[in-house]
Amino acid sequence: MRYTIHVNGAEHHVEAEADTPLLWVLRDILDLTGTKYGCGIGQCGACTVHANGAAARSCQLRLDAVSNLSITTIEGVGATDVGQRVQEKWLTLDVPQCGY
């Protein structure tokens, strides 16, 4: 099925099954590989994105549930001055994304 999703300020049209986790849409279809697979059950935080500004585990969000949400990935965080500075510090300090 075809879905329209909003990721990092852009509209994307994707073809996938309704129950496809957002994580795999981001990584495999949109090639946004900054969002990582960790545990697959929403516990570790490696797959965290912002959905309408709130932290959400993308491994647990189904594609058919995100069409009305604004999704921001780790790539999109750098679009603001503050986000860019945070990303630079993370790189400097080798900060991992997940809690493992």
C-alpha positions as CSV (number, residue, x, y, z in Angstrom):
1,M,0.0,0.0,0.0
2,R,1.1,3.6,-0.5
3,Y,1.5,6.0,2.4
4,T,2.5,9.6,2.7
5,I,4.7,10.4,5.7
6,H,6.4,13.5,6.9
7,V,10.1,13.1,7.9
8,N,12.6,15.8,8.7
9,G,10.3,18.4,7.2
10,A,9.8,16.7,3.9
11,E,6.9,14.7,2.5
12,H,7.6,11.2,1.4
13,H,5.5,8.7,-0.5
14,V,6.4,5.1,0.4
15,E,5.1,1.7,-0.6
16,A,5.0,-0.9,2.2
17,E,2.7,-3.0,4.3
18,A,0.6,-1.2,6.9
19,D,2.3,-3.1,9.8
20,T,5.8,-2.3,8.7
21,P,7.7,-0.7,11.6
22,L,8.7,2.9,10.9
23,L,12.3,1.9,11.7
24,W,12.5,-0.2,8.5
25,V,10.8,2.5,6.4
26,L,13.3,5.0,7.6
27,R,16.3,2.8,7.1
28,D,15.4,0.6,4.1
29,I,13.2,2.9,2.0
30,L,14.2,6.4,2.9
31,D,17.9,5.5,3.5
32,L,18.0,7.4,6.8
33,T,20.3,5.0,8.6
34,G,21.0,7.2,11.7
35,T,18.1,5.6,13.4
36,K,19.4,2.2,14.6
37,Y,18.0,-1.2,15.4
38,G,18.7,-2.2,18.9
39,C,16.5,-4.6,20.8
40,G,13.4,-4.6,18.6
41,I,11.0,-4.3,21.5
42,G,11.2,-0.6,22.3
43,Q,13.4,-0.9,25.4
44,C,16.9,0.2,24.4
45,G,16.2,3.5,22.7
46,A,18.4,3.0,19.7
47,C,15.5,3.5,17.3
48,T,14.2,6.7,19.0
49,V,12.7,9.4,16.8
50,H,10.6,12.4,17.6
51,A,6.9,12.1,16.6
52,N,5.2,15.5,16.8
53,G,8.1,16.5,19.2
54,A,7.8,13.6,21.6
55,A,10.2,10.7,21.8
56,A,8.9,7.5,20.2
57,R,10.4,4.1,19.5
58,S,10.3,3.6,15.7
59,C,10.6,-0.2,16.0
60,Q,7.1,-0.1,17.7
61,L,5.4,2.5,15.4
62,R,3.5,1.0,12.5
63,L,3.6,2.8,9.2
64,D,-0.2,3.1,9.1
65,A,0.0,5.0,12.4
66,V,2.4,7.8,11.4
67,S,0.8,9.5,8.4
68,N,-0.6,12.4,10.6
69,L,2.7,12.8,12.5
70,S,5.7,14.9,11.9
71,I,8.7,12.6,12.4
72,T,12.2,13.9,13.1
73,T,15.2,11.5,13.0
74,I,18.7,12.0,14.2
75,E,19.5,13.4,10.7
76,G,16.8,16.0,11.1
77,V,18.0,17.1,14.5
78,G,21.0,18.9,12.9
79,A,18.6,21.2,10.9
80,T,18.5,23.6,13.8
81,D,21.5,25.5,15.3
82,V,21.0,23.9,18.7
83,G,20.7,20.4,17.2
84,Q,23.8,20.9,15.1
85,R,25.8,21.9,18.1
86,V,24.5,18.8,20.0
87,Q,25.4,16.5,17.1
88,E,28.9,18.0,17.0
89,K,29.4,17.4,20.7
90,W,28.1,13.8,20.3
91,L,30.6,13.2,17.6
92,T,33.4,14.7,19.6
93,L,32.6,12.6,22.6
94,D,31.7,9.4,20.7
95,V,28.2,9.3,22.3
96,P,26.3,6.1,21.4
97,Q,22.7,6.5,20.5
98,C,21.3,3.5,22.4
99,G,21.5,2.6,26.1
100,Y,23.3,-0.7,25.7
